[in-house]
Amino acid sequence: MPRPLFTDPFSTLLYTRNGELLGARIAPDGQWRFPETDGLPDKFSTCLTTFEDQRFFYHPGVDPLALARATRQNVGASSVVSGGSTPTMQLVRLARGNRSRTWYEKVIEVNWALFLETTYRKKDLIRLYASHAPFGGNVVGVETAAWRYFGRDAGRLSWAESATLAVLPNAPGLIHPGRNRKQLKEKRDRLLWRLKEKGVLEQTDYELACMEELPEAPVPLPDDAPHLLARLGAQAPGTSIVTSLDINFQKRIQDLVDRYAMEYSSNHIYNLAALVVEVETGEVVAYAGNVSYSGEERRGYYTDVVMAPRSTGSVLKPFLYAGMLHDGLLLPSMLVSDVPLNINGFMPQNYNKHFHGAVPAHRAIERSLNVPLVRMLSRYNTGRFMTLLKRLGMTTLYFSEDHYGVSLILGGAEGNLWDMTGMYASLSRVLNHYHPYNGRYNPADIHPPTPFPAPEKEPVVSITDKRLTDQPVLSAASIWCTYEAMSALNRPEEEADWQQFESMKKITWKTGTSYGSRDAWAIGTTPRYAVGMGRKRIRRRQSRINGCRVCGAGDV
């Protein structure tokens, strides 16, 4: 007897932390086969044992009465017309690959069934059978069937729906919801009648159950996070993956991405992405990797824009500003020169082609001026800045400082939305913990986002905690000053003096665009969430979009 009984590949499933199904991918052998369930719902278990074997919980895996009846019927008919198999024997038959029904195979099934009854509990045997039984077409397992035929998990099925699934494994090739509907309904109703006779159903429940219609055809499985499913499924195929996503957040964010993509398609913007990270834990609560699939692969909808490396544009400027503040090389009100600059033939320009003479450093960040930031990086040193970015979580700096030079601050390097959003979330986390830690820092506060539920951590209850340090990557003061400069940026579609309204939540945010406006970023953070958005692949040169809610104001 093999261990384990089944080696068939499973479908890859993606769940929220609360158990809602986000998406699924078919198993490599072309079957919809969900991983084995931990337990069977009471309704389905009652329906299955009532239909298949009412004495299942009382015999040792083989029912002598059923075998005697089957033998008498088969001898009388001179052919196999009845099997007399118990669910345990049917489990053995499934494990052996549904071999031809012969007396020799029946003897093997009997012996295996007797052995299995000594090593498994009854509940485990019926669970294994239900997880691997065929339910018509390429649907295997009760949980798979519940989603394919009714669009929800088996635990939320009605008595009629549970009864429908209970009778399907008996003849999945002949009767299933897609055909022979009359015969299927008759079998279901007979099972419901037996449940009423046993006292499981009352008369009213029985009548209402018989009135329920059968499903017309298999329904599509949920596909609410296809890009995250593709990413995590490649790492753990054939498993049930529990993520930190929130189903409501996910659907709303994906709807927003799809809607704005439709609006901006006239400007040849087809690919958008959004990522929402909870600051305190770093958990991802929404992951919209691109516009929902629409069958138009030529537009790159299957590309995960969250993980795709793209020119960073201006989104790295706040990190340089914070690094210089932290090292004492700059003050927010210190004047920085914004006049024409030539560095070995490299002549940076501001977006509006104008120069402003001398501007306060915080104003250079607020207006995202290119020339002052290039001067600041020349003073800070590119290699030093790269080290800071790597410590904060940027993983896409593959080349040397000589390769990037001062163009690094203007988008000369590639980054992805995952890293960028995580870096801003880390800064917010450090700032949130400044007062609770009494001015000290926890190096573990700087970490990348996680698509999985974060493990519980022992809270810091004392400033003498060994995990705390006085040597941060960036001080809270430098982060606060950076956020102050970033939060002064006017928001698209808001009043110019939004700061004067108490009802307006303060948001720190930064935009960025690459050369030729091919890629665009907008990353914002509050004490609770960090939100990153991006778009890529413009087919032709984009005209100016006033108040673009994806790219932000001033960068496009």
C-alpha positions in Angstrom: 0.0 0.0 0.0 1.5 3.3 -1.0 2.2 6.1 1.4 0.6 8.5 0.8 -2.5 7.0 -0.9 -2.6 9.8 -3.5 0.2 11.5 -5.4 -2.0 13.4 -7.9 -1.1 17.1 -8.4 -3.4 19.7 -6.8 -4.6 23.0 -8.0 -2.9 26.2 -6.6 -5.3 28.2 -4.4 -5.0 31.7 -3.0 -6.9 32.7 0.1 -7.3 35.8 2.2 -6.3 35.7 5.9 -10.0 35.1 6.7 -10.3 32.1 4.4 -12.0 33.7 1.4 -10.9 32.3 -1.9 -9.1 34.8 -4.1 -8.2 32.6 -7.0 -7.2 29.2 -8.3 -5.2 27.7 -11.0 -5.9 24.3 -12.6 -3.6 21.3 -11.7 -0.8 20.3 -14.1 -2.8 17.3 -15.2 -5.8 19.4 -16.4 -8.0 18.6 -13.4 -9.6 21.0 -11.0 -8.5 19.3 -7.8 -8.3 21.4 -4.6 -5.9 20.2 -1.9 -7.4 17.9 0.7 -9.8 19.5 3.2 -9.2 19.3 6.9 -12.8 18.3 7.5 -16.2 17.8 5.9 -19.2 20.0 6.5 -21.8 18.2 8.6 -24.5 18.6 5.9 -22.4 17.0 3.2 -21.1 14.3 5.4 -24.7 13.4 6.4 -25.8 13.4 2.8 -22.9 11.3 1.6 -23.1 8.6 4.3 -26.9 8.4 3.9 -26.6 8.0 0.1 -23.5 5.8 -0.1 -23.5 3.7 3.1 -25.8 4.3 6.1 -23.8 1.8 8.2 -20.4 3.4 7.4 -19.6 4.3 11.0 -20.5 0.8 12.3 -18.7 -1.7 10.0 -15.0 -2.4 9.7 -14.6 -1.0 6.2 -16.4 -3.9 4.5 -20.2 -4.4 4.8 -21.0 -8.1 4.6 -24.7 -7.4 4.0 -23.9 -5.2 1.0 -21.5 -7.7 -0.4 -23.9 -10.5 -0.1 -26.6 -8.4 -1.8 -24.3 -7.4 -4.6 -23.1 -11.0 -5.1 -26.7 -12.3 -5.4 -27.6 -9.5 -7.9 -24.5 -10.0 -10.0 -24.9 -13.8 -10.2 -28.5 -13.5 -11.1 -27.8 -11.0 -13.9 -24.6 -12.8 -15.1 -22.8 -9.4 -15.1 -21.7 -6.7 -12.6 -24.8 -4.7 -11.8 -24.0 -3.8 -8.2 -20.7 -3.3 -6.4 -21.6 -3.4 -2.7 -18.5 -1.2 -2.1 -18.3 0.9 1.0 -16.8 4.4 0.9 -13.6 2.9 2.3 -13.5 0.4 -0.6 -14.3 3.2 -3.1 -11.4 5.2 -1.6 -9.1 2.2 -2.3 -10.5 2.0 -5.8 -9.6 5.7 -6.4 -6.2 5.2 -4.9 -5.5 2.3 -7.3 -6.5 4.4 -10.3 -10.0 3.1 -11.0 -9.0 -0.2 -12.4 -11.4 -2.6 -14.1 -14.0 -4.2 -11.9 -13.0 -7.8 -11.4 -13.3 -10.3 -8.6 -9.5 -10.0 -8.1 -9.7 -6.3 -7.7 -12.6 -6.7 -5.3 -10.5 -8.9 -3.1 -7.7 -6.4 -3.1 -10.2 -3.6 -2.2 -11.5 -5.6 0.7 -8.1 -6.3 2.1 -6.9 -2.7 1.7 -10.2 -1.4 3.2 -9.8 -3.6 6.3 -6.2 -2.4 6.8 -7.1 1.3 6.3 -9.8 1.0 8.9 -7.2 0.0 11.4 -4.9 3.0 10.6 -7.4 5.9 9.9 -10.3 7.3 11.8 -13.7 7.0 10.1 -13.9 10.8 9.7 -10.5 10.8 8.0 -11.5 8.1 5.6 -14.7 9.8 4.5 -12.8 13.1 4.2 -10.2 11.4 1.9 -12.9 9.9 -0.2 -14.7 13.2 -0.6 -11.5 15.0 -1.4 -10.6 12.6 -4.3 -13.9 11.5 -5.6 -14.9 12.6 -9.2 -17.8 15.1 -9.5 -18.2 15.2 -13.3 -16.0 16.5 -16.0 -12.5 17.5 -14.7 -13.9 18.4 -11.2 -12.3 16.3 -8.4 -13.2 16.7 -4.7 -16.1 18.1 -2.9 -14.6 21.5 -2.2 -13.7 21.9 -5.9 -17.3 20.9 -6.9 -18.8 23.3 -4.4 -16.9 26.2 -6.1 -17.4 25.0 -9.6 -21.1 24.3 -9.4 -22.3 26.8 -6.7 -19.6 29.5 -6.5 -18.9 29.1 -2.7 -17.2 26.7 -0.3 -18.8 23.4 0.8 -19.4 24.7 4.3 -22.0 27.3 3.0 -24.0 24.9 0.9 -27.7 24.3 1.5 -29.2 20.8 2.1 -30.3 20.6 -1.6 -26.8 21.6 -2.8 -25.1 19.2 -0.5 -27.4 16.4 -1.6 -26.7 17.2 -5.2 -22.9 16.8 -4.7 -23.4 13.7 -2.6 -25.0 11.8 -5.5 -22.5 12.9 -8.1 -19.6 10.5 -7.4 -21.9 7.6 -7.8 -22.0 8.1 -11.6 -20.0 11.3 -12.5 -19.6 10.4 -16.1 -23.3 9.9 -16.7 -25.0 12.4 -14.5 -23.7 15.9 -13.6 -25.2 19.4 -13.6 -24.2 20.0 -17.3 -26.4 17.1 -18.6 -29.1 14.6 -17.7 -30.6 17.1 -15.3 -33.8 15.2 -14.8 -32.1 12.0 -13.6 -29.8 14.1 -11.4 -32.8 15.9 -9.8 -34.6 12.6 -9.2 -31.6 11.1 -7.4 -31.2 14.3 -5.3 -34.8 14.4 -4.3 -34.8 10.7 -3.3 -31.8 11.4 -1.1 -33.7 14.4 0.4 -36.7 12.1 1.1 -34.5 9.6 2.9 -33.1 12.5 5.0 -36.7 13.5 5.9 -37.5 9.9 6.8 -34.5 9.7 9.1 -35.7 12.9 10.8 -32.7 15.0 9.6 -35.1 17.3 7.6 -38.5 18.6 8.6 -41.3 18.6 6.2 -41.0 22.3 5.3 -37.2 22.0 4.9 -37.7 19.0 2.6 -40.2 20.7 0.4 -38.1 23.9 0.1 -35.0 21.8 -0.7 -36.8 20.0 -3.5 -37.8 23.3 -5.0 -34.2 24.4 -5.4 -33.0 24.4 -9.0 -29.9 22.5 -10.2 -26.9 24.6 -11.4 -27.0 25.2 -15.1 -23.3 24.8 -15.7 -19.9 25.2 -13.9 -19.3 28.8 -12.8 -16.0 30.6 -13.1 -13.8 30.4 -10.0 -12.8 33.7 -8.3 -9.9 35.5 -9.8 -9.5 38.6 -7.7 -5.7 38.6 -7.4 -4.3 36.9 -10.5 -0.9 38.5 -10.5 -0.2 37.7 -6.9 -1.4 34.2 -7.5 0.9 33.8 -10.4 3.8 35.1 -8.4 3.2 33.0 -5.2 2.0 30.0 -7.1 5.3 29.7 -9.0 7.0 29.4 -5.6 4.6 26.9 -4.1 2.6 25.2 -6.9 -0.2 22.8 -5.9 -0.7 24.3 -2.4 -3.2 26.5 -0.6 -1.6 29.8 0.0 -3.0 32.0 2.8 -2.2 35.7 2.2 -2.6 38.9 4.2 -5.0 40.4 1.6 -8.3 41.9 2.6 -11.0 40.8 0.1 -12.9 44.2 0.3 -9.7 46.2 -0.1 -8.6 44.0 -3.0 -11.8 44.3 -4.9 -12.1 48.0 -4.5 -8.5 48.7 -5.5 -8.7 46.4 -8.5 -11.9 48.2 -9.6 -10.2 51.6 -9.3 -7.2 50.4 -11.4 -9.6 49.0 -14.1 -11.7 52.2 -14.1 -8.7 54.6 -14.4 -7.1 52.4 -17.1 -10.2 52.7 -19.1 -10.2 56.5 -18.7 -6.5 56.8 -19.6 -6.6 54.4 -22.5 -7.2 57.3 -24.9 -3.7 58.5 -23.9 -2.3 55.0 -24.6 -2.0 54.1 -20.9 -3.0 50.5 -20.6 -1.0 49.1 -17.7 -1.7 50.3 -14.1 -0.8 48.7 -10.7 -1.6 49.5 -7.1 -0.2 48.2 -3.8 -1.6 48.9 -0.3 0.6 48.0 2.7 -0.3 48.2 6.3 2.4 50.3 8.0 2.5 48.6 11.4 2.9 45.0 10.2 4.1 45.5 6.6 1.3 43.2 5.5 -0.1 43.7 2.0 -3.8 44.2 2.1 -4.4 44.9 -1.6 -2.3 43.8 -4.6 -3.5 44.9 -8.1 -0.6 43.8 -10.3 -2.2 45.2 -13.5 -5.5 45.8 -15.2 -7.8 42.8 -15.0 -7.3 40.3 -17.7 -9.5 41.0 -20.8 -8.1 38.6 -23.4 -5.8 41.3 -24.9 -2.3 40.0 -24.2 -0.8 42.5 -26.6 -1.4 45.2 -24.0 0.6 43.4 -21.4 -2.2 42.7 -18.9 -0.4 39.6 -17.8 2.6 41.6 -16.7 2.9 42.1 -13.0 3.7 45.8 -12.9 4.1 45.7 -9.1 7.3 43.6 -9.5 8.4 44.9 -13.0 11.6 46.9 -12.7 11.1 50.4 -14.1 12.8 53.8 -14.1 12.3 55.2 -10.6 11.8 58.8 -11.9 11.7 61.2 -8.9 10.6 58.8 -6.1 14.1 58.4 -4.7 14.5 62.2 -4.0 13.0 62.1 -0.5 15.4 59.4 0.6 18.4 61.6 -0.5 16.9 64.6 1.3 16.3 62.5 4.5 19.9 61.0 4.3 21.5 64.5 4.1 19.3 65.7 7.0 20.3 62.7 9.0 24.0 63.2 8.3 23.9 67.0 9.1 24.7 68.0 5.5 21.5 69.9 5.0 18.7 71.8 6.8 15.2 72.2 5.4 15.5 76.0 4.9 19.1 75.9 3.6 19.3 77.4 0.1 20.3 75.1 -2.8 21.4 76.4 -6.1 19.0 76.0 -9.0 21.0 77.3 -11.9 22.3 75.6 -15.1 24.7 72.8 -14.4 27.1 70.8 -16.5 28.7 67.6 -15.1 31.0 66.1 -17.8 28.5 66.9 -20.5 25.5 65.9 -18.4 23.1 68.9 -18.2 20.1 68.2 -16.0 17.0 70.4 -16.4 13.8 70.9 -14.4 10.6 69.6 -15.9 9.3 73.1 -16.8 12.7 74.0 -18.3 13.0 77.0 -15.9 15.5 77.7 -13.2 14.7 79.3 -9.9 18.1 80.6 -8.7 18.3 79.7 -5.0 15.6 77.7 -3.4 15.1 76.2 0.1 15.9 72.6 0.2 12.4 71.6 1.4 11.0 73.5 -1.6 13.2 71.6 -4.0 11.6 68.4 -2.7 8.1 69.8 -2.7 8.5 70.9 -6.3 10.6 67.9 -7.3 13.3 70.1 -8.9 15.9 68.2 -10.7 18.9 70.5 -10.8 19.1 71.1 -7.0 18.7 67.4 -6.3 21.6 66.6 -8.7 23.8 69.1 -6.8 22.7 67.5 -3.5 23.6 64.0 -4.7 27.0 65.2 -6.0 27.7 66.4 -2.5 26.3 63.3 -0.8 28.0 60.8 -3.1 26.3 58.2 -5.3 27.9 55.2 -3.6 26.8 56.5 -0.2 23.3 57.0 -1.5 23.2 53.5 -2.9 24.2 52.0 0.4 21.4 53.9 2.1 18.8 52.7 -0.5 19.9 49.1 -0.1 19.6 49.4 3.7 16.1 50.7 3.3 15.1 47.8 1.1 15.8 48.6 -2.5 16.9 45.3 -4.2 17.3 46.4 -7.9 20.6 48.3 -7.8 22.6 45.7 -9.7 25.4 47.9 -11.0 28.2 50.0 -9.6 28.0 53.7 -8.6 30.0 54.6 -11.7 27.3 53.0 -13.9 24.6 55.2 -12.3 26.4 58.4 -11.5 24.3 61.4 -10.5 21.5 60.3 -12.9 20.5 57.9 -10.1 18.4 60.6 -8.5 16.5 61.3 -11.7 15.5 57.8 -12.6 18.8 56.4 -13.8 18.2 53.2 -11.9 15.3 50.7 -12.0 13.1 49.9 -9.1 9.8 48.2 -8.6 6.6 49.2 -6.8 7.1 46.5 -4.2 10.4 47.9 -3.0 9.4 51.5 -3.2 6.1 51.1 -1.3 7.9 49.0 1.3 10.6 51.6 1.8 8.0 54.4 2.4 6.1 52.1 4.8 9.3 51.5 6.7 9.9 55.2 7.2 6.4 55.6 8.5 6.9 52.7 10.9 10.0 54.3 12.3 8.2 57.6 12.8 5.2 55.9 14.4 7.4 54.2 17.0 9.5 57.2 17.9 7.4 58.2 20.9 6.6 54.6 22.1 10.3 53.8 22.1 11.2 57.1 23.8 13.4 58.3 21.0 15.1 54.9 20.4 14.9 52.7 17.3 14.3 49.1 16.4 16.3 48.0 13.3 13.6 45.5 12.6 11.2 48.3 11.8 12.8 48.6 8.4 11.7 45.5 6.4 10.1 44.8 3.0 6.3 44.2 2.7 5.0 40.7 3.1 2.0 39.1 1.3 1.5 36.7 4.2 0.0 37.3 7.7 2.9 38.6 9.8 3.7 36.5 12.8 3.0 37.9 16.2 6.0 39.7 17.7 6.8 40.3 21.3 6.0 44.0 21.9 8.7 46.4 23.1 7.7 47.4 26.7 10.9 49.0 27.9 13.4 51.4 26.4 16.1 49.1 27.7 14.9 46.3 25.4 18.0 44.8 23.7 16.3 45.1 20.3 16.5 48.9 20.5 19.4 51.0 19.4 20.4 54.7 19.2 22.0 54.3 15.8 19.1 54.4 13.2 19.4 54.2 9.4 17.5 57.4 9.3 16.5 59.5 12.4 12.9 60.3 13.2 13.7 64.0 12.8 15.0 63.6 9.3 12.0 61.5 8.3 9.6 64.0 9.9 11.2 66.9 8.0 11.0 64.9 4.8 7.4 64.1 5.3 6.6 67.7 6.1 8.1 68.8 2.7 6.3 66.0 0.8 2.9 66.7 2.5 3.0 70.3 1.2 2.4 69.1 -2.3 -1.1 70.0 -3.6 -3.3 67.1 -4.3 -5.0 66.5 -7.7 -8.6 67.5 -7.7 -8.4 69.2 -4.3 -8.7 72.8 -3.2 -5.3 74.6 -3.3 -5.6 75.4 0.4 -6.6 71.9 1.5 -4.2 72.3 4.5 -6.6 74.8 6.0 -9.4 72.2 6.4 -9.3 70.1 9.5 -11.4 67.4 7.9 -8.6 66.7 5.3 -6.3 63.9 6.4 -2.6 64.7 6.1 -0.9 62.5 3.5 2.7 62.3 2.6 3.1 61.5 -1.1 5.6 61.7 -4.0 5.2 61.3 -7.7 7.8 60.4 -10.4 8.0 60.0 -14.1 10.7 58.4 -16.3 12.3 59.9 -19.4 9.7 60.4 -22.1 6.9 59.9 -19.5 6.9 56.1 -20.2 6.7 55.2 -16.6 5.0 57.0 -13.7 4.8 56.5 -10.0 2.7 57.9 -7.1 3.4 56.7 -3.6 1.7 58.1 -0.5 1.7 57.2 3.1 -0.3 57.9 6.3 0.5 56.5 9.8 -1.7 53.5 8.9 -1.2 52.7 5.2 1.4 53.1 2.5 -0.1 53.1 -1.0 1.9 52.8 -4.2 0.6 53.2 -7.7 2.3 53.0 -11.1 1.7 52.9 -14.8 3.9 51.8 -17.6 4.1 51.3 -21.4 2.8 54.3 -23.2 2.6 53.6 -26.9 3.3 57.1 -28.0 4.3 60.4 -26.4 1.7 61.4 -23.9 0.2 64.9 -23.9 -0.1 66.7 -20.6 -2.8 65.3 -18.3 -3.9 67.9 -15.8 -4.7 66.5 -12.4 -3.7 62.9 -13.2 -4.7 60.8 -10.2 -2.3 58.1 -11.0 0.8 60.1 -12.0 0.2 63.1 -9.7 0.4 66.8 -10.4 3.6 68.5 -11.5 5.4 65.4 -12.9 3.4 64.9 -16.1 
